[in-house]
Amino acid sequence: MDRRTFLKAMGVAFTAAKAADVLSAGPDAAPARKRPNVVFVFGDQWRAQATGYAGDPNAITPHLDKLAATSVHMTTVVSCCPVCTPYRASLLTGQYPITNGLFLNDLCLSSDAVSIAEVFTAAGYETGYIGKWHLDGHGRSSFIPRARRQGFDYWKVLECTHSYNRSAYYGDADEKLLWDGYDATAQTRDAQKYIAARARSDKPFLLMLSWGPPHNPYETAPAEYRKLFGDPGKIQLRPNVPANAAPAARKDLQGYYAHCAALDACVGDLLKTIADAGIADDTIFVFTSDHGDMLGSQGERRKQRPWDEAIRVPFLLRYPAACGRGGKEIDMPFNAPDIMPTLLGLAGVTIPKTVEGTDFSGVLTGAKAPDNDAALICCVAPFGEWTRRVGGKEYRGLRTRRHTYVRDLTGPWLLYDNQADPHQLTNLANKTDHADLQKKLDAQLSKMLAARGDKFLIGGEYIRQRGYKTRKNGTVPYKA
């Protein structure tokens, strides 16, 4: 079923269902319960380890800690291809990077697949997107016309910027506007207004809020939050940060945690608005991130790498009406392409056949056992900050509850027992006493790749097949 056929069918199905509700309700009948609202909030480059509820001794995240106590906390959530554009393409389509073709930054997402906004719109939702987009590929500061918005209606967006204190955006017109002050705070205020204005509507809404921080530059968080981390010498480093990387890591983390603390306050403001509007029980609230940040771990920086600091992201989902009011942890592997179908499943909305991810809504509500074995991770073509010059390489791998297994083009590369070795200090790949485990995980990975039609070719071949033009460092020009 193609995109146009699905949307047409969804429109007919929704109209029929709405008519049935009206016809079956007598004059004294209670109105049919509307579908849940969805507020989906995500930072850029916020690794799973960097919150108080996850045990980070440096993080100051009281609002997230409180949210975790009343949410489903997915502890093994990974960013399939841990870099900005690929994650966002998976989020909006429920597809893997090999399928949608967005395995590099600064590419344009086509309209071949049915987007999450289009599906929710066809089910009677209002939709809105605020903040960073990074899916248009026509220049990081360029206007994005409605035809390339993937179905979102309300729109205050810029393709990409990391100038958080002088941050631009566009609405419906080709007129560049500026957020007031620290952009994440201003974007949150706008999201609060959006929520409050629609709380009493008969129509449910989907709102996505995409913050630029805590992505570098790390030193640009508001002064009040930077003061909380004024002495970098007090930052406690993860045991996998080598001594020669420690000074730079502490300096970066000083600003990184300040950004996180500022965003935590924004989460608190959003939750208060939802509570004050009286819609907390019937609103799906998600907090997550597009990928992590190495920040000195393994001697590495930024993303794309296959270690936990880059691939694992926080994921809290609160939906009291279906998931209960008490907090619970689920350690089942969960991947970026699974987000769209799971949200649709929770909302009772039909999932298009273009989606490759899995609907785990039953797991979140407790109706089904958490039986997923592994999540696929990949780097299709290393680029930018992870070129071959600095150790970048193509890889395919999987993250299970316990193990990380990664293969590069020459064969097995990494194998960690994350239960016995949570900081991934000892690589067990190609060790005789772990040969059976490696063989088992390798077979599991091969099966997953076959299911996705991924032949694991050299990155340049995928670039050639798609007709992309890249620079020497593998990046696509910002103005493609």
N, C-alpha and C positions, 0 to 999 in steps of 0.2 A: 504494500500500500504506500503510494508516494505521499509527499507533503500535502499537496492540494486535495487529494482524495480523502486523506485522514481528516483534515480540517473541515471539509464539507460534511463528512459523516459525523464528526463530533458535534457540529452545529445542529444537525438534525436530531441527534440523540439527546442533546441537552434540551432542545426545545420540547421534544416529546416528554422527557422526564418532568420538565417544569409544568407542562400542561396536565400531566397525570396527577401531580401534587395538588393542583388547583381543583381538578374535577373530583378528587377523592375527599376533599376537605369540606365538611358541612359548615353551616354558618357559625356554629359554636366550636368548631374544631381548632386546636392549637395550630399555629402556622408551622410549616415544615422547617426543620432546623437547617440553616444555611451551612454551606461547606466552611471548613476552618480557614481563617486568614493565615497567610504565611509571611513571616518576617525573617529574611535570610541575610545574616550579617557576616561579612568576612574581611579579615585583614589581609595584608600582603606580606608574606614571608614570616609568619608567626608560627614557630615550631611548636610541636605538641608539648615539649618539656617546659615551656616558659610560662607557667601559671602556678599560682599558689596551690590550687587543688591537685595539680599533677606532681607536687612535691618540690618545686623549684625554690630553694632557700632565698633567692634574690627577688623573685617576682612579688609585686604588690598589686594584687588583683582581687580585692574583697568582693566586688560585685559578681565577678565570674565564679568565685569560690562559692558564693551564696547560690548562684544559678545552678552550679553543678550539684548542689545538695537536693535540688528538686527536678533534675533533668535526667534523661538518658545520656550517660557519658560513654561514648564509643572510644575505647582506649587504643584500638589498632586501626586507625583511619589513615590511609595513605593517599598521597597525590601521585597518581599513576605516572605521569611525566612531570616531575617536580619543577615546573617553571611557569611563568604567568599565563601566556596565551594558551598553551596546551591544556592547562587545568580549566580555564574559563570556557574553552570550547567543549570540554567534556561535561562541565557543569550545565551548560545550556542545551546540549544535545543528547546527553547520556551515552555518548560514543567514545571509543578509544581513539588515540591520535592517529593510528594507521588508517582508520576509517574516515575520520573527518579531515585528515590531512594537515591539521594544525599542530605540528611537532616542533615548530620554531616560533620565536616571538615575532610580532609585527606582521602577521599574516591576517587576511580577511576571511572571516567565517562565511561560507556560502549559505544559501537558503535551501540546500538540498534536504537537510534533515528538518524535522519539526522541532522548533525550539520550545523550551519550557514555558516561555511567555505565550506563545501561540496556543499551546495546549490549555493552559489555564484560562486564557481569553475565551477559547471555544467552550469552556465549561462555565462561563458566566462571570469570570473574575475581572476586576480591574488590575492592571499591572503597572509597576513603576520600577525604575532603576536610577540609583543615585551614586555618583562617584566614578571610580576608575573602570574603564571598559576593556581596553587592550584586545579587541577582537575585530577592528575595522581595517587596519592595514593601509590606510590612506594618509598617514602622517599622524604623529602623536599629538599635534595641536590642532588638527583639522576638524571642521564641522562634520558631524555624522548625520546624514539625512534620514528621514523616517524609514525609507525603504531598506536601510541597512541596520535597523535597530532590533532585528529579530523578534518583532512583535510587541515590544514594550511601548506603553502609551505615555505615562508620566516619565519625564526624562530630564535629568540634570547631570550631565556626563562630560567627561573628557577622556579621550583615548588613553593617554598616559602622561603623568607628570610625577616627579618626586620633589617638586618645589612646594612643600606642604604649607608654607606661610605666605605664599603668593600663588595660589592655585586657581586656574581658570576652569570654566565649564561652559557648555552650551545647553540651551533648552531647545525649543522648537525652531527658533530662528537662527540664522547664521550670524550670530552676534556673540562675541566672546565676553563672558562675564567673569567676575572674580568672587570666590568665596571669601567671607570676612574672617580674617585671622587664620588660625590653624584649621586646615580644611576638614579634617575628620570631625572636629567639633561642630563646624558650620553645617556639614553634611548631615550630622546626627540631628541637629535642630530642624533641618528641613524634613528629615524622615519622621521626626516627632509630629510635625505639623501634618504631614501626609496621613499618618496613622490616626491622629485625633479627628481629622476631617472626615474620615471614612468609617470610623468606628460604629456609627449608628446606621450605616447604609444597609440596604437589603442585599447588596452585592458584596461578596467577600473580595479580598484583595491579596495579591502577591507583591511584596516589596523586597527588592534586593538592594542592599547597601554595601558598597565596596570601598573600603578605606585603603589609602596608599601606604600608611605606616603599618607595622614597624619596619618596613623596608628601608634600607639606607637611602639618604644620609641619616645616620643615627643621632647626630647632635642637634637636630632641629625640632625636638619636642618642646612644648611650652615650658617656660622657666620653672614654674611651680612643680612640675614633675621631674625636671632635671635635677632640682635641688634634693629630691629624695634619694638620688644616687650620686651624690657629690664627690665621693671618694672611690675612685675605681679600684683602689687597693683592697677594698672590702668585698668586692665581687668574688663570689665563690665559683671557681671554674669547674666544669665537668672533668672527670679524671682522664678523659681522652683528649684533652688539650695539651699538646706537647709544650715543654718549657720555652722553646724558642718562639712559640706563637702566643704565649700568655700575655705579654704586655699589650699587643694589638687587640687581643680578644677582650681584655678587661676594658679597654677604651671603647671599643665598639659596643660591648654589652651595657656599659654605663648609659649610653643613649638609647639602646634597644629597649631596655627595661623601662626607661622613661616614656617612650612611645607606648609601650604596652600598658603602663599605668594610666596614661591619658585615655587610651581606648577603653580600658576597663571602666573608667568614669562614664564614658559615652554609653556603654552597655547598661550601666545603672540607670542612666537617664531614659533610655529606650524602654527598659522594663517598667519604670515608673509610669511612663506615658501609657503603656499598654494596660497596666493595672488601673490607673485613674480612669481610663476609658471603659473599664468594665468588660474587657474582651480577653483577659488572660487565659481563661479556661478553654476558649475556642480559638486560640491562636497558636500555630506552630511557630516557635521561635528557635532559630538555629544560629549558633555561633561557631565559626570555623575559620579556616585560612586556605589560601591557594597552594602553599608549599611552605617548607621550613627554611632554615638558615643555618649553615654549619657553624659560623661564628667561632672559628678556631678549632673545633673538634676535628680529630684526625689530621690536624694541620691544614684544614681546608676552609674556604670561605664561600658564602652564598649558597646557591641551590644546584639543581641538576644531578648532584651526586646521589649514589644509592644508599647512603648511610641514614640512620634513623633521624638525625637532626634535620635532614633535608626532606625526606619523604613523608615523615609522620606529621600530622597536623591535629590541632585540637578539634573536637567535635562534640558539642552539647546540643541536645534537642529537647525542648520542653513543650509538651502538649498534654496538659492535665486531663482533658476530656477522653483521651484514648490511651495515654501512656502512664497515667497515674500521677500523683502529686509527690511521691517520694522519689529520691534519687536512686539510680541503679547503674551499675557498670556492666558493659558488654564488651568482651575482649575479642569478639569475632572480627576478622579482617573485613574491611569495608573500603571501597575505592571511589574515586571521584565520579566515574560513570554511573555508580549506584545511587548517587544523590537524587537526580531527577526522578527516576522511577519510584524511589522510596517516598519522596514527597508527594508524588501523584497518588501513590497507593494510600498514604495516610489521608489524603483529601478525597479519596473515592473517585478519582478521575482516571479515565481510560489512558493507558500507556501506549504511545504509538509504536509501531513495529520497527521504526528506524532506531529505537533505543537498544543499546547493547548491554547496558548495566542491568542489575538485578533489583527487583522490588523487595526490600527487606523490611517493609512496614510491619509485617506480622511479627518479626523478631523484636522490633521496638515496642510493640504493644504487648508482647508476651504470648501472642497466639501461636507462635511457631518457635521451634528450638533454633538457637544460633549455630547453624550447621555449615556455614561457609568456611572452607579450608584455607584459602590463600587469596591475596590480592596481587595483581600483576603490577610491576614497576618497570619503567623503561626510559632509556635515552635513545631516541631514534637517530639523532644527528647532533653531536656536541657542538656548542656554539658560544660566542661571546666570552663570558668569564670562565668557561670550561672548554677551551680548545685543546687540541692535542699538545700544544706547546706547554700547557700547564697540567697535563695529565688527563685531559678529557678523552672519553672513548664511548663508543656505542655500547649499550648493554641491554639485556633483558633479565628480569629477575622476579622473585616473588617474596612476599612478606607473609608468613604464617603467624599464628599466635605466638609461636616460640622461636622460629628460625627466620633468618634472612639468607636467601641463596641468590647469587648473581652470576651470570655468565656474560663474558665479552665475546668478541668475534673469534678469539683463539681458544675459548673453552671456559671451564669453571674459573671464576675469579675470586668471589667472596662467599664465605659460609660462616654464619655466626649463630651461636646458641644464645638468644637474647634473654633467656631465663637465667642461665648460669653466668652470662657475660653481658649485662644490660648496657654497658658502654662500648660494646663491640671492640674490645681491645685485642682479642685473639682470633685471627682468621684461620678457620679450620679447613678451608678449601684444599683439596688434593692431599689431605692427611690420611694415611693408611687406616688409622683407627676410626675414621668417619666416612669411609668409602661407601658403606651401605646407605647411610643417610644421604650422602651427596647424590648417589645414584637415584634414590627415591625422589628427591626434590627436583633433580634434573628431568626425570620423566614427567613429573607433575608440571613443570614449567613448559616442557615440549607440548604437552597436551593443551595447556592454556593458550600457547601461541598458535597452535593449529586451529583451535576454535575461533581465534580472531583473524585467521588468514594472514598471520605475520610470519614471513619467511626469514626474518632477522638478517637483512642485507646490510651492506655498508651504507652509512647515512647518505653519502653522495648520490646513491642510486635512487633513494626516495625523493631527494631534492630534484633529481633529473626527471623522474616520472611525473612529478607535479608541475614541472616547468618553473620552479622558483629561481630567482636571481639572488645570489648571496655574495657578500664580501669575502675577503680572505679569511676573516675570523668566523665565517659561517653564519653571520647575522644577515637578516633581511634589512635593506635600507629603511630608515624610519619613514621616508616618503616614497613608498613603493608605487 
